[in-house]
Amino acid sequence: ARVAELLGFKVTPESAHRAQGAPAGTSNRCIMLEEGYIEILAPTLETPHARRVRERMARYDGVHLACFGSPQAEAEHRRLAEHGFEPEPLVSLERTLEGGGKVRFKVVYVPPAKMPEGRVQYVEQLTPEAIWTPANLAHANGVTGLKAIYVVADDPAETAARWSRFSGLLPIPEGALVRLDCS
């Protein structure tokens, strides 16, 4: 978070997650953008959620999570199950904001073997107005959104096909790369 702030990003205060009413064992700080956001997620307790984060962090340095937004987490959960991704039970998370108020959201996780490149998931933001605020979007560096993520894979075509089934996006070949266009 300190590095992001030095790069001109407005970073939200640290906030601990709660899952199904109990401590989830993770906390975050976010860089909210007009198009997407960057989450700095950290394990803080000994819980299944924190254990999952630690296991991913032990695999390699770098970005470990890609999250697709959804207006209906339950529908994504059903669709993923129908496409063989074996999603875990839907998780309801919340965190308390500095100065009061809560951020609530639902997350759809799949087992690591189904999306081995990282933690790839869906989120339904239930209180977007609480975090996409003018103050959180005021970045001194002028950044307004995420334009792309890159996934390195031994077999780009197979990986893109699986990500396409996961996301519902059409894969587009571009030379040795395959693009999934979210716009």
N, C-alpha and C positions, 0 to 999 in steps of 0.2 A: 504494500500500500504506500509506503514511503517513496519508493521508486516511482510509482505511478503519479504521486503528487508532484515529485520533482519534474516529471515529464509534462506537467500542466493539467492533469486530470483532477477533477473533484471526486474524492472517494468518500463513500458513505461511512459513518462510524461503525465500529465492530458491533455485530448483533448475533446473539446466540439463537440457534434454531430449537424449536420444540416440535416433536412428532407425536401425534395422537395424545397431546396433552402433557407429555413428559419430555425432559431434556433429550434432544436428538444426539448430542455429543459433537456437534459441529457448529461453527460460527462462520460468518462471512463479513466481507466488506465488498461493496459493489461500485463499479463505474457505470453509471446509468447513461445511456445514449439515446438519442431520438430513434435510432434504429438498432435495437438490441441492447445488450449490456455485457459487461465483463464481470464475472464473479470471482473473487479471491476467497476460496473455501479452505477452511482449516479444521482438522480434527481437534477436539478439545477435551473429550472425555473418553471413557471406555464403553462404547455402545456399538451395536451392529452398524449404524450409519458411519460412525467414526472409523470403525475397523475397515469398512469398504473403502473409505478415502485413503487410509494409510496403506492398504494393499495396492491401490492404484499408484500412489506416490512412490512406492518402493520399486515399481516396474521400470520407470524411466523419468528423467527430468523433462519438464515441458508441460504443455496443456493436456489436461486429463479429461475434460468434460466438454461436450457439445450438447446444447439444449435447444430443442425446437419449441416454440411457443404454440399454444393451442387454446381455443376458446372452450374446448370440452375435453378434459382429461379422460373422463369415462369412455367417450367415443374412441379416443386414441388407444386406450387400454384394450377395448374390444377388437379394434382393427388389428393391433399388433398381435393379439392372441390368434386371430383368424389367419394371420400370415406367418405363424410358427415362431414368434419371438418369445413366447412364454413369459409375459410380463409378470413381475411380482405384484402383490396386492397394492392398490393405489395408496399413496402416502399423503396424508394431509399435514402440512408443515406450517409453522407460523414463527414470527420473530417480533419482538417488541422494538419499536423505534425509540431513539433517543428523544426524550421529552414526551413520551407516551405514544399511544396509537400502536396498531399492529399491522403487520404485513402477513397476509395469508395466501397460501398457494397449494396446489395439488401437483404431485410429481408421479410420473410413470417411469419406473425403472425396468430394465430387462437384465437377465443374467449376463455377466461378463463374456461368457462363451458366445452369446448371440451377437454382440457388437464388440469384438476384441480390441478394436483400436482405441477404446477409452470408454468412459462412462457417457453413453449417448442416451438421451432421455427426452421426455416431453414435460412441459410445465404449463399449468393453467394459473395465471395470475388472478387472484380473486380480489385484490385491492391495488390495482396498478396506480391509482391516483395517489396513493400514499408514498410511492417511491419515484415515480416519474414526475418530479416537481421541477419548477424552474431553477431552484437552487441546486438540485442534484445534476441538472443538465448544463450548468454554467462552467464549462471547461475552458481554462485560460488558453489552451492550445488549439481551440476551435474544432476539435473532433466532434462529429455528430453521429457517427454510426459505424457499424461493422460492415464491411463489403464482402469478405470472404474468409473461409477457413480452409486449410489444406490438410488432407489426410495422406500420410505416406503409407503405401501398401505394396507388398510384393506382387500382387495381382490386382492392378487398378480396376480392370473390368469386373472381376468378381466382387470386389469391395464396393464399387459403385452400384452394382446391381443390388447388393444387400442393403446399402444405404438408401437406394431408391425405393425398395420395398418398405423399409422402415419409415421413410419420410413422406412417401407418396409423391415424390418429385421425379421428373423425367430425366434420365441420364443423357448427357450430350457429349459425344466424343470430341476432344480437342487435341489432336496429335497423340502423344503418349499419355495424356491426362484425360480424365472424365470429369465433367462439371455437372453439378446439380444446382440448378438456378432457383433460388428462393424468392426472387423478386417478382 
